[in-house]
Amino acid sequence: MLTRQVIFQYIILISILLKHWFYNLINLIKGGSPLKDLSSEIILITGAANGLGRSIAQQLAHFGCTLILWDVDEVNNVRVAQELNQATKSKHIHAMKCDLSSRESIYECAKKVQDTVGNVTMVINNAGIVSGKSLIDCSDASIQRTFDVNVLAHFWILKAFLPSMLDNNHGHIVTVSSIAGCYGVSKLVDYCSSKFAAVGLHEALTAELHSLNRDGIKTTLVCPTFINTDMFQGLTIKGKRAPVVEPEYIADKIIKAIRTNQHTLLVPNNAIIRIVIDRIAPMSAKLERNDVFGTSHMMDTFVGHQNKFSEKQ
Ligand SMILES: *[C@@H]1O[C@H](CO)[C@@H](O)[C@H](O)[C@H]1NC(C)=O
């Protein structure tokens, strides 16, 4: 019921919103926030052996920060670290084999990092897996693993590395979700729900850090569209290859977002309009949209990873 009190609350809410939009607009006109220096950060990147994680590592390597690369694909992960150490003439890049579907493996690797490198000051939770099958065709184990890697790994990593960030009121948590964390897509039921969960993790953690007066720990949520990597091979829309974005482009955007402490990064950024419309649209309209734009059957031609790590990473 719209009592006087509720109406009053809405007026306050809208005033706060307008104030922050105004501040953001002023900031934008002034040329955006100053760029953060990353040279003294110790940065953990998960899923660094391939795709987006590798691109992020390649671009961050040039800022002089210490990088810790975690991946279950040991061969490619070590190769990425070696290449970057050579290119930057440093020994600041460490590769470590870590199975992100296993809590024990994550805690073991975290201890090794703390003992040999130091306290991590920035986490880029990037690793993700996708099965790309209808709900009934996904095995129990694969649904479990999707949640283990795409969400629960974030929790174990945060439990390992957040305490020292809280002590110092300094740090940055980057959560790589997906546009699939904002929409439901057919044959991605497990994937979408894990990515929605990652969005919830980011929102609630950000609120919690604020309530704990730890505003020195920044958070960034990344929701990219489908990326041109092995992970999402074979997507088609109405018989044509679905548009995908190159990992280098998204990595560049992510690093800019980190350096300006941006809270949310959507790629492409006009996706915000579709997401806002989606929030108020009736379900029947969303279903018709899926048919009209061809996303209802986008995953029918999906092949995904073709290498031997398809089951894991
Ligand atoms: C890491 O953080 C812990 C907890 O804040 C602290 O006790 C420890 O001294 C730190 N280690 C290093 C190497 O800075």
The ligand as a Tripos MOL2 file, in Angstrom:
@<TRIPOS>MOLECULE
LIG
   14    14     1     0     0
SMALL
NO_CHARGES

@<TRIPOS>ATOM
      1 C1         49.7140  -11.0210    5.6890 C.3       1 LIG1
      2 O1         48.5510  -10.6240    6.3660 O.3       1 LIG1
      3 C2         48.4750  -11.0880    7.6970 C.3       1 LIG1
      4 C3         47.1280  -10.7050    8.2430 C.3       1 LIG1
      5 O2         46.8600   -9.3500    8.0030 O.3       1 LIG1
      6 C4         49.6430  -10.5100    8.4940 C.3       1 LIG1
      7 O3         49.6140  -11.0070    9.8190 O.3       1 LIG1
      8 C5         50.9460  -10.9110    7.8270 C.3       1 LIG1
      9 O4         52.0330  -10.3120    8.4720 O.3       1 LIG1
     10 C6         50.9540  -10.4930    6.3640 C.3       1 LIG1
     11 N1         52.1260  -11.0520    5.6850 N.am      1 LIG1
     12 C7         52.9390  -10.3230    4.9510 C.2       1 LIG1
     13 C8         54.0660  -11.0520    4.3200 C.3       1 LIG1
     14 O5         52.7710   -9.1270    4.7640 O.2       1 LIG1
@<TRIPOS>BOND
     1     1     2 1
     2     1    10 1
     3     2     3 1
     4     3     4 1
     5     3     6 1
     6     4     5 1
     7     6     7 1
     8     6     8 1
     9     8     9 1
    10     8    10 1
    11    10    11 1
    12    11    12 1
    13    12    13 1
    14    12    14 2
@<TRIPOS>SUBSTRUCTURE
     1 LIG1         1 GROUP 0 **** ****
